[in-house]
Amino acid sequence: MKKELLTVEKMKSTEEKAIVAGVSEKELIERAGGAVVDVILENFSPGPTLVFCGTGKNGEDGQVVARLLQENGWPVQIIKTKHLPKFSQIEAALKQARLVIDGIFGAGLSRPLQGDILKLVNLINLSGKAVVAIDIPTGIETNSGQCLGEAIRATLTVTFFRARPGHYLLPGAMFRGKLFVKDIGISESLLPKTRYFINVPSLWIDHLKEPQPSDHKYSRGACLVIGTGSMPGAIRLASLAARRAGAGLVRLMCKQEDYPIFATIAWGDIVTPLGSAQEFLNWILDAHFRALLWGTGALPHESTREQAVLLLKSKKPCVLDGGALSSFEGRTSELTRHLHENVILTPHEGEFHRLFPHLAFLKNKAEKAHKAAVETGAIIVLKGYDSIIASPEGKVIINANAPATLATAGTGDVLAGLMVGFLAQDMDPFLAAAAAVWIHGEAGSRIGLGLIAEDLLNQIPPILHFLSALRSKKQGFMGQLYSDMAKRRIE
């Protein structure tokens, strides 16, 4: 999978450069239509096909698709939106068709559908027929994935050169069906710089650490996790995830009155009851501990906010989660004053809007996270089915492997633990966040229905083994040799 994502503007610029380089616009349209037909021939049997063509380039692609399918012996009918027949005729044509091709509007659509086009889109959706969308389903805004009133519900979508953010952002990801990204002969040398990426291991796999023969628990990376007795299970999940991610030691700090709770459930952690604020500060500043986690399982009290400020003043890599974020509601400027580039903030949509109400109006989720990251100078992980990882430098990673089954209590605690576990191993915070989100999604996908947060923990080791093998394969023969040796030791 190619990791770069191109906005409408970037893709248009790339096509213009390809034309300057000697590929005619007509040739690009012909290649695009041919790529769509290749996908159709691979995925559908010949049958009556209805091709809807708009007035722009998407419609021109559709006409090429219609012609090439006819040359392959398919019965094809074209309906052009410029001269729509009566809707009774369209309904009759839809009843006869086995396959529908959506070439109505492509990547340039920016206004809500209305009038006859809106009625047409609803009619296509109600027909229940398989639909192939060219570039992006009609009605989906390409950069944001937003639905502009209504949109074609495609069976599959064929796009070209690189995917677009709207293919992976909700609700666009729900409308596109299976996505195919096809080569149409645009040179890779014309790939522009982009700040949008899809979350794939190639972005961060080389930065994952593996244990070395000379390692001990502190050299592997130690972290501090601060717990409260209000939700001890959340801390348990986070600390286990940190250790599964490779942290050599987790010290769990709590109030003295909460010590009995954690002493009985956190068997592999070092549980330290705190008697004073100075003791808390001493542990934070202890050089043995490279990363900090606060907010998981915490309530949004004033004391929660004060502890967060203490952690941030240490300038150590830090994950602020849950209650630590909500404790700054209405006081975002206070939070921002203490943030730095090694901090990861992990809000879900509700927490995000409490912290950044001035960004709530934005419909583009990736743009919201981007603006928040630039404003705060911290890494933002805006969680959800399409989690966004945004850096203060402007890079945006969209995650696409998380199943809906992750929407259950405790899974966010596991995610926070993975992040602090990677930070403890000196991983770059932006890449640590991206790796944690991907591994979290992969674990959820491997479990499937019936998933509860506790299930995720046992999936982490096999996923790390998979990633290790993938990296070894990438590094060549010597990498594979060491991987085989490690495997024999395990067996």
N, C-alpha and C positions, 0 to 999 in steps of 0.2 A: 504494500500500500504506500502510495506517495504521500509524504507527510505535509506538504505545503497546501494551503487553501488560498484561493484567489477570490477577491471581491469582484463585483461586476466591473468596476473601474480598472482593476489590475488585469482582468482577462481581456477587456476591450483593448487596452494598451498592448498586450502581448500579441493579439491578433493583428493589430495595426503594424507592429514590428515584423511579424511574419510576412505580411503583404509587402512591406518595404524590402524584406530579404529575398523576395522573388516568388512567394506562394500567392497566387491570385485569390481574391475573395471567393470567386466562383469555385475554385478548387477546394478551398476550405469547406464550403457548403456541401460540395459533392462528397468529400471525405467524411464529414459529419453524418450525412445521410447514410453513407455506406457503413459507418460504424454502428449506427442504430439498427440497420438491417442485419448486420452480423449477429447482434445480440438477439434480435427477434428470431432469426433462423435457428439459433442455438437453444432457445427457450420455448418456442411455440411450434405447433404443427400448422401446416398450411390451412387456411380457412378464410372466410369472408372477413375483410379488414376495412374498417372505416377510418379514414385519415382526416382529421380536422386541421386546417391550415389557416393561421392568422395572416396579418398583412406585413409582418416584419421578417427578420432573418429566420426566426423559428418556423414560420410558415414555409419559407423557402426550403429549409431542411426537411420539412414534412412532405413537400412535393417530390424531393429526391427520394425519400423513403417510399412513397407511393409508386414511383416509377420503377425503382429497383425491385420492389416486391412483385410488381406485375411481370417484370422480366424473369422472375423466379417462378412464375406460374400461379401466383396468388391472385384471387379475385379481390380487387381493390376499388373502393369508392372514395372520392375526394369531396369534402365539403369545405368551402372557403367562407370564412367569417365575414368577408367583405360583402358577399351576396348570399346571406343565409336563406335557405329555402324555408317553407312553412315548418313550424315545429312538429306538426303531425307527420310530415315527411321524414324529419330527423328521427322521431320516435320509431317510425317504421324501419328506417335504416339501422338504428341501434338494435332493434329486435333481430334483424337478420345477421348482424355482425357477430363474429366470434372474438375479434380483437379490435381495440380502439387505439389510435395513435394521437397523442396530444401534442400538436404543433401550433397551438393557439397563441399563447404568450410565452416568451422565454425569460431570459435573465434580466431584461430591462424594465419589467413591470414594477411600478411604484405607487400606483393608485388602486383603490378598491374596485373590484369588479362590479359592474352594474348593467342594467338593461338586459339586452338579449344575450350578452356573453355570460352574465351571471345565471340566467335561465338555462343556457346551454350547459354550463358546468354542472348545475344541479341535475339536469337531465342525464348527463353522462354518468354521474355518480349513482343515480337511482337505477340505471340500467343493470348494474352489477357485473358489467363486462370487464374482462382484463384490459388494463390500460398501460401503454408504454408512453411515458412522458419524455419529450426531447429537452434536454438540458436541465429543466426543473419543472415540476408540475405547475400548470397555469393557476395563478392565484397565490403562489408563495413568493414572498419577497426574498431575493437571492442572498442579500447580505445578512439579514436578521433571522430568516426562517419564519417570519410572521405570516399569518394567513390574512390576505387582503379581502376580507368579507367571506369568501368561500374559495375552495381550491379543489382541483382534480385529485382524487384519491388513486394514485398510480399503483400498479402492480410492480412495476420496475421503472427506473429512471436511467437514462443514458446521458452522461455529460462528457465533456471533452478536455483533455490535457491535464487539468486539475479539478478537484471538487471545489465547491463553494461553501462558505460558512453556513448558508441556509439549508444545505443538505443534511447538516448534523445538529443544528439548533432546533429546539421545539418551537412551534409545532411542525415545522417543515419536515423534520426527520420522520414524523408519523404519516406524512402524505406521500413521500417519495417511493415507498416500497423498497425493493432491493436496488442498490446503487451500483452502476457500472461506470467506471471512468476510463474512457477510450482514447487512444493515441490517434491524432489526425495529422501527424506529420509536422507538428510545430517543434522546432529544435529546442532541446533542453537549455541551450545557451541563451535562449530568450526568456527563460524563467525570471520574472522580476523579484526583487526583494519583497518579502511579505511579512507581516507581523502575525498572521493567522496560521495555526498548525492543527492538525488532527493528532490526538494523543496516541502515539505508537512507540513501542520500545526503542526504536532506533534513535529517538530523541535523547534518551537518558541511560540506556543500558550500559554504556561504557563507564558510567559513573557509579554503578552499584559496587559495593565493596564485598569481598569474600574473605573469610578467615584465613590467616596465614599461620604457618607453623610457629612463628615467634610471638603470636598474639597472646594476650591475657585479657581478662574481662574489661579492664580500663582502656587498654589500647584498642579494643574493638569498638569502644564508644559507650560512655555511660550517660544516662539522662536522669533528670529529676521530674517526677510526676507529682503534682500537688493534688491531694484528694480531700473530699469532705464527706461527712457521714450521711449527707442527705441522699446521695445516689452512689453507694459504694460499688454497685455492679458496673457502672459506667467506667469507673477507675480501673476496675479489674480487667475489663475488656481492653481498655487503652494500654495498660501496662503489659498485658500479654502480647498485644499486637506489636508493641515496641520491641519486645524481646524476640518475637518471631521475625521481625524485620532485620535483626542482626545486632541490636544493641547488646553489649556484653553485660550490662548491669542497669537495672532500674531501681532507683531509690524513691520510694513512695513516702511523701511527707504528709502528715496529718495533724490535727489537733490532738492533744493528749486524751481527751474524752472519746475520740474516734478510734484510738489505737486498738482496742479489743476487736472492733469490727474488721479492720484491715489485717490484723495479725492472724485472723482465722481464715481469710480468703486469699490473701496474696502470698502464697507459699514461696514463690521464686523471687519475689521482690524483697528488698531490704526496707522494712517499714520503720520510719523514724518519727516518733511523736515529738511535736514542737512545743516548747514551753514559753517562748518569747519571740517577738518580732526580730530581735537581733539574731537569734539562733536561725530563724528563717532566712534572714539576709546572708548570714555566714554560709549556709549551705548553697544558696544561689550563686555566691561568688567563688565557691570552691572550684578550683581549676580542674578537678577530676571530672566534673560534669559539664559536658559540652552543649547540651540542649535541654530545654525546659518545656513543660506542657502544663497549662493552667486553663481552667474553665470547664473541662469535661465533668459533668455531673454536679457543677456548682450552681448556686442560685444567684441571681443578679442583684446582689446586695452591695452596699457601699464598701464593705470590707473586701468583697471580691474585686472591686475596681482598684482599691488601694494595693492589694497584692499583685494585681496585673501591672501596675505602675512600677512596683519594686522589681519585678522580673524584667520589664522592659529596660529599666535603667542599667541593668547588668550588661546590656548590649550583646548578650549571647543569643544564638539561634533559638527561636522560641515559637511555639504554636499556641495561639489564643483561640479557644473554642467555646462554644455553648454560653454558659453564664458569664464568662469573662467578657464576651462581646456585648451581650445584652446589658451588662452593668454600665456600659457607656452610652446607653440610649439618651439622646439629648445632650450628650457631652462629647461628641465626636472630635471636636477640636482638641480636647484634652488628651484623648487617645492618640490623635495624629502627632501631637507634640513629642510623644515618647517613642513613636514607631521608628523602625529602621529597616534596612534592606534584608535583614536576616529573620524577619518576623513573617509568619504565615498566619493569616486570618481565615477562618473557615466558616463563614456564615451560610445558612440556608436562606431562602428568599425572605422569610420573615425577619430574620436577624439583620439581613442586609438592608432592608428598608427602614429598620429602626436606627441603624447606624448612618445610612445615607439617604434620608428622605428626599433630598433634592435630586436624586438620581432615579427615583421611583417612576418618573414619567417615561423613561426610556424603554422602548419596546425591545430593543436589541440587547439580549442578555450578555453577549460578549462585550458589547460596548459599555454596558454598565460596570462590569467587572474591570475592564480596562481603565475607565475613568477613575474608579475607586482606588485602583492600584497606583495610578499616577498621582492622585491627590494625597494618598497616605504614605507613599514611599515604601509600601510593604507588598508582599505577595498576597493576592486575593484568590481564595478558592471558593467560588460561588457554587454551592453544591446543588445537585439535582440529577435528573436523568441525563441531562446534558451538562455536566459540571464544567465550569470554566476555571482555568488556572491563568491568572494574569500577573504580569511582572510590572514593576515601576518603569522599566525601560520601554514598555509598550508591547511586548510579546504576549500573544494570547493563544492558549492551547485549549481546544475543545475536546472533551472526552466523549467517546462514542460506544464504549463497551459495557456500560452499566445496565443491568436488567432492572425492570420495575420492581422485582422482588426485594431489592435493597431498601425499599421504602418501609422500613420497620425499625422499631426502637433498638438503639444500641449500635447500629451499623456505623453511624457517624463517630462513635467513640473508638471503634476499631480503626477507622480512617485516620483519626487524630493520632492514635498510637503509632500507626505505620509511619506517619510523617515525622514524629519526634524521634522514632527509631532510626530513620535515615539521616536526620539532622545530627544525631549523636555520632554518626560515622563520618561526619564532615562533608556530607553531600551538599552541593549547591541547593539552597532552599527552593528555588523555582523548579529545579529538576526533581528534588525530593518530593515536592508536592505532586508533580505530574506522575512520577513513578508510583507513589502511594495511591493516587486516584485510579490509575490503570490496574494495578494489582488488586485493589479493592473490587473494581468492576469485574475483573477476570474471575476472582474468587466467587462472586455472586453468580456469574454465568455458569460456573461449574456445578454449583449446588442446585440451582433451579427452584422449582416450586417447593414450598414448605420451609424456605430459608428463614433462619433466625440468626441474630448477630453472632451468637457463639459458634455457629457453623463455619464462619469465615476464617477463624483462626487456624483450623486444621488444613485449610486450603493454601495457606501462605507458603509452607515449605515446598510442596510440589510445584508451585508456580515459580518460586525462586530457583528450583532445580531446572525447570524449563528455560528460564531466562539465562541461567548459567550456560546451559548447553547451546542456546541460541548465540550467545556471545562467543563461545568457543568455536562454533562453526564459522562465525564471522571472522575470527582471528586466524583461522586456518589450522593446519595439521598439528602444530604444537599445542594450540589451545584445546583441540580435541583430545590429544594425548593426556593432558593434565585432567581433563574432565573425566576420561575413562578411569584414570587412577583414583580420582576422588570417589567415583561411583563404586569401584571395587572395595574401597575402604568402608563405604556405607554398607555394602552387602556383606 
